[in-house]
């Protein structure tokens, strides 16, 4: 059975991939949209990193 940390990591990776796919599939994004999605990705990556560190500890 997966731990809560593993489930959270999977969820955040899924959400990151969703954002990356959204960015890659749209050729008419505004600068604001690109910045917003980049910020969302940065937050998700930070959460993933923190959870991976917590998992190892």
N, C-alpha and C positions, 0 to 999 in steps of 0.2 A: 504494500500500500504506500502511496506517495504521501510525503509529509506536506504540511500546509505551505512550507517554504518552497518545495518543488512545484506545487500547484500555482503558487503566486509567480514564480519564475516563468513557468509555462505561459501563464496569462499575459504577463508583461512582454514576453517575447512575441506572442501572438499579436498583441496590440502594436508593437513596434513594426512587425512585418506588414500589418494593415496600413500603417502610415506610409511606410516605404513604398508599398504597392500603389497607394493613392497618389503619391508624388510622382512615381515613375509612369503611371498611366495617364496623367494629365499634362498636356503640353501647353495649356493656357492658364497656368496658375499665376496669381499676382505675387508681387514681392512680399506683401503682407502674409499671404497664405503660406508661402515657402518659409518665412521666418517663424510663423506660428507653428507649423508642423515640425520645424527643426527644434523649436523649444520643447514641444511635446516629446519628441524623440529623446532629447537630452534628459528630460525628467525620467522617462522610462528606463533609459540606460543607467541612470544613477540608481534607480530602484533595483534593477537587475543586479548591478554590481554589489549593492549593499546586501541584498538577499544571498548572493553567492558567498560573500564574506561571512555572513551569519551562519550559513550552512556549514562552512568549513570549521568555524569556531566551536 
